[in-house]
């Protein structure tokens, strides 16, 4: 694990406070999506297939700051879409940093060099550059040649200007594990931390054939960590050791969907960042009205293969406080890469998936059309008033 000391201390103090207050459910990271529009169209993405009127929506800086204060999480991740497209992204980030939030600004880095002047280096800000592998693999994943080179160049420029830079990788089926190990060695040479997660099977993603199931994920990460041990590689992975041990099949965990709540142009998304099945107007309403027990592996079909960090890192963080002994074997012996795996969750009671995406989109489109008509009517009334006063 490689997390800045200041951030680790702040998060630990925050979790301890929640425990002392007796809170069963609390957020760790606000997933703040100020827009859905992107300047790439990746095959594994399910975030950019909305109609143009929705893709044209933007959260204001005030909405972003209010969401951060309402949620109260110590960290804010800003994904998208591509956040650097947002004309007020510099102001949004500046306001979050002033509120002492640890901000991870996710970007494909195509605009990063051009936009760097909007930001100031700070221990509360780092860029998380999307980099799904070495050049050929990354450009294939984002469906555009030349993106890898532009991203790496931007990383180096940002580092030279004093910014903290991480990279994040989504791992899909068919990626040779030794090539991923090579990528992690390369990331170490760039002096960047890496966050990585098996891809979540977005139901609307164009590519539905490349998502790992849980058994494949566990075998894959065991092999990856075995390669690391054999090579003696020094990867700086921006994850807790418990989460990495979970990916290797050594921990039994249930996800914590409320650990990384999402706020976007629809409102507060139910139930989690990866799964949108409704929206509410306030964070309290999200926490109080979501049927949390009806989601997660073993509870809902869409969740059954998910091992993504946004659901399981909060579980690992909670376990480090409630079951600290789980850390001892990892600290003493590292991540186990051989032998029996932890028991898998029972899938027999899983409820079938439902599709509510079109319903949500239709409702939003109706809302936007009503707003458009109201503005048109207001302009017409204003014009008539001016004419009558002439």
Secondary structure as GFF3:
##gff-version 3
##sequence-region A 1 390
A	DSSP	alpha_helix	5	20	.	.	.	ID=ss1
A	DSSP	beta_strand	29	32	.	.	.	ID=ss2
A	DSSP	alpha_helix	52	55	.	.	.	ID=ss3
A	DSSP	alpha_helix	61	71	.	.	.	ID=ss4
A	DSSP	beta_strand	75	78	.	.	.	ID=ss5
A	DSSP	three_ten_helix	83	85	.	.	.	ID=ss6
A	DSSP	alpha_helix	89	98	.	.	.	ID=ss7
A	DSSP	beta_strand	102	107	.	.	.	ID=ss8
A	DSSP	alpha_helix	112	115	.	.	.	ID=ss9
A	DSSP	three_ten_helix	116	118	.	.	.	ID=ss10
A	DSSP	beta_strand	125	130	.	.	.	ID=ss11
A	DSSP	alpha_helix	135	142	.	.	.	ID=ss12
A	DSSP	alpha_helix	147	160	.	.	.	ID=ss13
A	DSSP	beta_strand	164	171	.	.	.	ID=ss14
A	DSSP	alpha_helix	177	189	.	.	.	ID=ss15
A	DSSP	beta_strand	193	198	.	.	.	ID=ss16
A	DSSP	alpha_helix	214	231	.	.	.	ID=ss17
A	DSSP	alpha_helix	241	247	.	.	.	ID=ss18
A	DSSP	three_ten_helix	257	260	.	.	.	ID=ss19
A	DSSP	beta_strand	262	264	.	.	.	ID=ss20
A	DSSP	beta_strand	267	271	.	.	.	ID=ss21
A	DSSP	beta_strand	276	280	.	.	.	ID=ss22
A	DSSP	alpha_helix	283	289	.	.	.	ID=ss23
A	DSSP	three_ten_helix	292	294	.	.	.	ID=ss24
A	DSSP	three_ten_helix	301	303	.	.	.	ID=ss25
A	DSSP	alpha_helix	309	322	.	.	.	ID=ss26
A	DSSP	three_ten_helix	324	327	.	.	.	ID=ss27
A	DSSP	alpha_helix	328	333	.	.	.	ID=ss28
A	DSSP	alpha_helix	357	389	.	.	.	ID=ss29
###
